[in-house]
Amino acid sequence: PGLEGMGEGEAFLPFCTTKPAGTGLGLPIAQRGVEEHGGRIAFDPNWPKGGCVVVELPQAALRPGGGPQGPHENRAKVA
């Protein structure tokens, strides 16, 4: 269970894995997405019974006239 033998610095390195068939891309991809949304992701390898990943995201901003932005109003084009 968890990421036994892996420190926080290693957990977010691409292609670093503890699984025989793992790609080591899950946490690096998650980190990129969280940071692109103004958040933070951290890994505690010493949490009881395995590692613990903590994700913090900022609260959604409200538009001046009402609720949160629609799903297409805040997208960036990826080339």
N, C-alpha and C positions, 0 to 999 in steps of 0.2 A: 504494500500500500504506500501511497505517497511517492516522493522522489528521494528514496533512500540514498544517502551518500552524496547528494548534490547540494552545493551551496547556492545562496541567492544569486551570486554573480554568474554561475554556470546555468542556472535554470532558464535564463532569457537569451542564451546564446543559440543562434540557429544551428540545427543539426546535432545538438547535444541532447542525448536521450538515455534513459535507464531501461528502456524496453527493447527486447531483441528485434522486434519488427517496427519500432517507433521511428518516426521521421525527425523528431526534435523540432518541429515547426509550430506546434500548438501554442506554447507560451509566447514565443516571439511574435507570432501573428496577433495574439490577443493583446500583447503589450502595445504594439503599433496602433491597433484600433482604439484602445483605451486612451492612449496619449493624444491621438488625433482628435479626440472628443474632449480634450482638456482634463482628462482624468489621470489617475495614478494606479499602478498595479504593483504589488509587492508580494514576496514569497517568504514564508517562514518555514524553513526545513525542519525545525525542531518542535513543531506543534505536536501534541500527543497523538500517537498512532498514525503518523504520516505528515506530509507537508500541508501547508495551508496557504492558499492564494487569496489575497485581499484586493478587491477592485473598488476604487472610489471614483465616482463620476459626479461632475457638477450638476446641480439642479437645472432643469431646462428653463431657459429665459422665456418670459412671456412677451408677446407683442404688445405695443402700446394700446391697441384697441381690443385686446381679448386674450384668447387662449394661446397655447403653444403653436409654433409654426407647423404648417402642413408637411406631409412627408416629402414633398418635392421642392420645398422652398429653400432648403438649406443643404443642397447637395453640391459636391465638387466634382468636376469632370476629371476622370482618371484616364490617362492616355496609355 
